[in-house]
Amino acid sequence: MPEIVEQESRDFVNSLARGLEVIRSFTRNKPAMTLSEVAERTDMNRAAARRFLLTLVREGYAETNGKYFRLRPKVLELGFSVLASMDLTEVLRPVMDELAEKLEESCFAAVLDRDSVIYIARAESRRFVNVGISIGSRAPAHAMSSGRVLLAALPDAEFEAYLEALKVEKLTPNTMTSKVKLRAAIDEARRQGWAIVDQEYEIGLRSMSVPIKDRAGTTVAALNITCPTPRVTLDDMRVRFLPELQAGAQRIAMGLP
């Protein structure tokens, strides 16, 4: 065992890991930050954070006005090459387009990445106003219905490690901040096979998600409908949206290898 740990330590590139940490520190709620803010969010000293940020700027992955730094669209290239090669996205598209048209609301697919969800596909409805979530964007898993169904699929040990390390951020007055209540909500998502989140990430938005499973029964993504609260009630979501989402997830599963 010590030999394995030593080998893993030699193979680990700390500077790459810290650079990726800097990229992940930018979020929808914090799209632009000062050097001091980045250093604080990544637990780095200012000198280290500055080197990483200026490297990202030089390579075209970030930009700065001298005070604030923000990521540039080029950073999405890091993930798009992977997403483009996934059979999942090819199977998702027609089903999601059909759901968005039938339910007249925006439809998304997301995967879990540590304590966040990443949106890998979206389909817009014909409505004039659609939800502004873009492909490649991240959101905290604890405050998203997609995050809860994906967390519900984790092995027990991984879920316990996630919950122990989680620093709950109160994004709206509705955000669930109690880890006890969050555990109960995720347990419920596991039992019933779906989750609803009502304005915990953004006031005025509620969402419902179901897991997408491959033929072996492994959850590989979450299928999600997000809509403005004035248009759709929670009862509407349970009665009208849930059967459509579950049927869509089943059709996607049948198309996966």
TITIFI-847165 format. One record per residue (C-alpha): z negated, x, y; residue in one letter; residue number from 1. Coordinates in Angstrom, 1 decimal. Layout:
N
PT      pz      px      py  type  seq
PT       Z       X       Y     A  NUM
...
//
This chain:
257
PT      pz      px      py  type  seq
PT     0.0     0.0     0.0     M    1
PT    -0.8     2.8     2.6     P    2
PT     2.6     4.3     1.9     E    3
PT     4.3     1.0     2.6     I    4
PT     2.4     0.5     5.9     V    5
PT     3.2     4.1     6.9     E    6
PT     7.0     3.5     6.2     Q    7
PT     7.0     0.3     8.1     E    8
PT     5.3     2.1    11.0     S    9
PT     7.9     4.8    11.0     R   10
PT    10.7     2.2    10.9     D   11
PT     9.3     0.2    13.8     F   12
PT    10.9     0.8    17.2     V   13
PT     8.2    -0.1    19.7     N   14
PT    10.3     0.1    22.8     S   15
PT    12.8    -2.4    21.3     L   16
PT    10.0    -4.8    20.5     A   17
PT     8.6    -4.5    24.0     R   18
PT    12.0    -5.0    25.5     G   19
PT    12.5    -8.2    23.5     L   20
PT     9.0    -9.3    24.7     E   21
PT    10.1    -8.9    28.3     V   22
PT    13.1   -11.1    27.6     I   23
PT    11.0   -13.8    26.0     R   24
PT     8.6   -13.8    28.9     S   25
PT    11.1   -15.7    31.0     F   26
PT    10.9   -19.4    30.3     T   27
PT    12.2   -22.7    31.7     R   28
PT     9.0   -23.0    33.8     N   29
PT     9.2   -19.3    34.8     K   30
PT    12.9   -18.5    35.2     P   31
PT    12.2   -15.9    38.0     A   32
PT     9.3   -13.6    38.2     M   33
PT     8.0   -10.6    40.1     T   34
PT     7.4    -7.3    38.4     L   35
PT     3.7    -8.0    38.5     S   36
PT     4.1   -11.4    36.8     E   37
PT     6.2    -9.9    34.0     V   38
PT     3.7    -7.1    33.5     A   39
PT     0.9    -9.7    33.3     E   40
PT     2.7   -12.0    30.9     R   41
PT     3.7    -9.1    28.5     T   42
PT     0.4    -7.3    28.8     D   43
PT     2.2    -4.1    30.1     M   44
PT     1.4    -1.8    32.9     N   45
PT     3.7    -2.1    36.0     R   46
PT     5.5     1.1    35.3     A   47
PT     6.5     0.1    31.7     A   48
PT     7.6    -3.4    32.8     A   49
PT     9.7    -1.9    35.6     R   50
PT    11.5     0.4    33.2     R   51
PT    12.4    -2.5    30.9     F   52
PT    13.4    -4.8    33.7     L   53
PT    15.7    -2.2    35.4     L   54
PT    17.3    -1.4    32.0     T   55
PT    18.1    -5.1    31.5     L   56
PT    19.5    -5.2    35.1     V   57
PT    21.6    -2.1    34.5     R   58
PT    23.0    -3.6    31.2     E   59
PT    23.8    -6.9    32.8     G   60
PT    21.2    -9.0    31.0     Y   61
PT    19.1    -9.6    34.2     A   62
PT    19.4    -9.5    37.9     E   63
PT    17.0    -8.9    40.9     T   64
PT    17.0    -9.6    44.6     N   65
PT    14.5    -6.7    45.1     G   66
PT    11.5    -8.9    44.5     K   67
PT    12.2   -11.4    41.8     Y   68
PT    13.9   -10.8    38.4     F   69
PT    15.7   -13.4    36.4     R   70
PT    17.8   -13.3    33.2     L   71
PT    21.6   -13.6    33.4     R   72
PT    23.8   -15.7    31.1     P   73
PT    24.8   -12.5    29.2     K   74
PT    21.5   -12.6    27.4     V   75
PT    22.7   -15.6    25.4     L   76
PT    25.2   -13.3    23.7     E   77
PT    22.3   -11.9    21.8     L   78
PT    21.9   -15.2    20.0     G   79
PT    25.3   -16.9    20.1     F   80
PT    26.9   -14.4    17.7     S   81
PT    24.3   -15.4    15.1     V   82
PT    24.6   -19.1    15.9     L   83
PT    28.4   -19.0    15.6     A   84
PT    28.1   -17.6    12.1     S   85
PT    25.7   -20.3    10.8     M   86
PT    27.2   -23.0     8.6     D   87
PT    24.5   -25.3    10.0     L   88
PT    26.1   -25.6    13.5     T   89
PT    29.4   -26.6    11.9     E   90
PT    27.7   -29.4    10.0     V   91
PT    25.6   -30.5    12.9     L   92
PT    28.3   -31.2    15.4     R   93
PT    30.0   -34.3    14.1     P   94
PT    26.7   -36.0    13.1     V   95
PT    25.1   -35.2    16.5     M   96
PT    28.1   -36.5    18.4     D   97
PT    28.0   -39.7    16.5     E   98
PT    24.2   -40.1    17.1     L   99
PT    24.6   -39.4    20.9     A  100
PT    27.4   -42.0    21.1     E  101
PT    25.6   -44.7    19.0     K  102
PT    22.1   -44.3    20.6     L  103
PT    23.5   -43.5    24.1     E  104
PT    21.0   -40.6    24.5     E  105
PT    21.2   -36.8    24.3     S  106
PT    20.9   -35.3    20.9     C  107
PT    19.7   -31.8    20.1     F  108
PT    19.0   -29.5    17.1     A  109
PT    16.3   -26.8    17.3     A  110
PT    14.9   -24.0    15.2     V  111
PT    11.5   -22.4    15.3     L  112
PT    11.0   -18.9    16.6     D  113
PT     7.3   -17.9    16.5     R  114
PT     5.5   -20.2    19.0     D  115
PT     8.7   -21.6    20.5     S  116
PT    11.7   -23.8    19.6     V  117
PT    15.2   -22.6    20.4     I  118
PT    17.9   -25.2    20.9     Y  119
PT    21.0   -24.3    18.9     I  120
PT    23.2   -27.4    19.5     A  121
PT    23.4   -30.4    21.7     R  122
PT    25.5   -33.6    22.1     A  123
PT    25.6   -35.6    25.3     E  124
PT    25.9   -39.3    25.6     S  125
PT    28.4   -41.1    27.9     R  126
PT    25.6   -42.0    30.3     R  127
PT    25.8   -40.6    33.8     F  128
PT    22.4   -38.9    33.6     V  129
PT    21.7   -36.7    30.6     N  130
PT    18.7   -34.5    29.7     V  131
PT    19.1   -31.0    31.1     G  132
PT    18.3   -28.9    28.0     I  133
PT    20.9   -26.2    27.3     S  134
PT    21.9   -24.4    24.1     I  135
PT    19.9   -21.2    23.8     G  136
PT    16.9   -22.5    25.9     S  137
PT    13.4   -22.2    24.6     R  138
PT    10.4   -24.5    24.8     A  139
PT     6.8   -24.2    23.6     P  140
PT     6.6   -25.6    20.1     A  141
PT     3.2   -27.3    20.5     H  142
PT     4.6   -29.6    23.3     A  143
PT     7.8   -30.6    21.6     M  144
PT     8.5   -33.2    18.8     S  145
PT    11.0   -30.7    17.3     S  146
PT     8.3   -28.1    17.3     G  147
PT     5.8   -30.3    15.5     R  148
PT     8.1   -31.2    12.7     V  149
PT     9.1   -27.5    12.3     L  150
PT     5.4   -26.3    12.4     L  151
PT     4.6   -29.0     9.8     A  152
PT     7.0   -27.2     7.4     A  153
PT     5.3   -23.8     7.7     L  154
PT     3.3   -22.5     4.8     P  155
PT    -0.4   -22.9     5.3     D  156
PT    -1.1   -19.3     6.0     A  157
PT     1.7   -19.1     8.6     E  158
PT     0.5   -22.3    10.3     F  159
PT    -3.1   -21.1    10.5     E  160
PT    -2.0   -17.8    12.0     A  161
PT     0.1   -19.7    14.6     Y  162
PT    -2.7   -22.0    15.5     L  163
PT    -5.2   -19.2    15.8     E  164
PT    -3.0   -17.1    18.1     A  165
PT    -1.8   -20.1    20.2     L  166
PT    -2.6   -20.1    23.9     K  167
PT    -2.1   -23.7    24.8     V  168
PT    -0.4   -24.3    28.1     E  169
PT    -1.0   -27.6    29.9     K  170
PT     2.5   -28.4    31.1     L  171
PT     1.9   -32.0    32.2     T  172
PT    -1.2   -34.3    32.3     P  173
PT    -0.1   -35.6    28.9     N  174
PT     0.1   -32.2    27.2     T  175
PT    -2.1   -32.0    24.1     M  176
PT    -4.4   -29.0    24.7     T  177
PT    -7.0   -29.5    21.9     S  178
PT    -6.2   -27.5    18.8     K  179
PT    -8.1   -30.0    16.7     V  180
PT    -5.8   -32.8    18.0     K  181
PT    -2.7   -30.7    17.7     L  182
PT    -3.5   -29.9    14.1     R  183
PT    -4.0   -33.7    13.5     A  184
PT    -0.6   -34.4    15.2     A  185
PT     1.2   -31.8    13.1     I  186
PT    -0.5   -33.1     9.9     D  187
PT     0.7   -36.5    10.8     E  188
PT     4.2   -35.2    11.3     A  189
PT     4.1   -33.7     7.9     R  190
PT     2.9   -36.9     6.2     R  191
PT     5.3   -39.3     7.9     Q  192
PT     8.3   -36.9     8.2     G  193
PT     8.8   -37.4    11.9     W  194
PT     7.2   -36.8    15.3     A  195
PT     7.2   -38.4    18.8     I  196
PT     6.1   -36.6    21.9     V  197
PT     5.6   -38.6    25.1     D  198
PT     5.9   -36.7    28.4     Q  199
PT     4.0   -33.6    27.1     E  200
PT     6.6   -31.2    28.1     Y  201
PT     8.0   -32.9    31.2     E  202
PT     7.0   -36.1    32.9     I  203
PT     9.6   -38.8    32.5     G  204
PT    10.9   -37.5    29.1     L  205
PT     9.9   -38.6    25.6     R  206
PT    11.5   -37.4    22.4     S  207
PT    11.6   -38.0    18.6     M  208
PT    12.4   -35.4    15.9     S  209
PT    13.0   -35.4    12.2     V  210
PT    13.3   -32.3     9.9     P  211
PT    16.7   -31.2     8.7     I  212
PT    16.4   -29.9     5.1     K  213
PT    18.8   -28.0     2.9     D  214
PT    19.5   -29.0    -0.7     R  215
PT    16.4   -27.1    -1.9     A  216
PT    14.2   -29.2     0.4     G  217
PT    13.5   -26.4     2.8     T  218
PT    13.3   -27.4     6.5     T  219
PT    15.9   -25.3     8.4     V  220
PT    16.0   -27.1    11.7     A  221
PT    14.9   -30.2    13.6     A  222
PT    17.1   -33.1    14.7     L  223
PT    16.0   -34.5    18.1     N  224
PT    16.7   -37.4    20.5     I  225
PT    15.4   -37.0    24.0     T  226
PT    15.5   -39.7    26.6     C  227
PT    14.1   -40.7    30.0     P  228
PT    11.0   -42.9    29.7     T  229
PT    12.4   -45.8    31.9     P  230
PT    15.3   -46.3    29.4     R  231
PT    13.6   -46.2    26.1     V  232
PT    10.1   -47.4    25.0     T  233
PT     8.1   -45.8    22.2     L  234
PT     8.7   -48.9    20.1     D  235
PT    12.4   -48.5    20.6     D  236
PT    12.2   -45.0    19.3     M  237
PT    10.3   -46.1    16.1     R  238
PT    12.4   -49.2    15.4     V  239
PT    15.9   -48.2    16.6     R  240
PT    16.1   -44.4    16.8     F  241
PT    14.1   -43.3    13.7     L  242
PT    16.4   -44.8    11.0     P  243
PT    19.4   -43.4    12.7     E  244
PT    17.9   -39.9    13.0     L  245
PT    16.8   -39.9     9.4     Q  246
PT    20.2   -41.0     8.2     A  247
PT    21.8   -38.3    10.4     G  248
PT    19.5   -35.6     9.0     A  249
PT    20.4   -36.7     5.5     Q  250
PT    24.1   -36.5     6.2     R  251
PT    23.6   -33.0     7.6     I  252
PT    21.6   -32.0     4.5     A  253
PT    24.4   -33.2     2.2     M  254
PT    26.8   -30.9     4.1     G  255
PT    24.7   -27.8     3.8     L  256
PT    25.2   -25.3     0.9     P  257
//
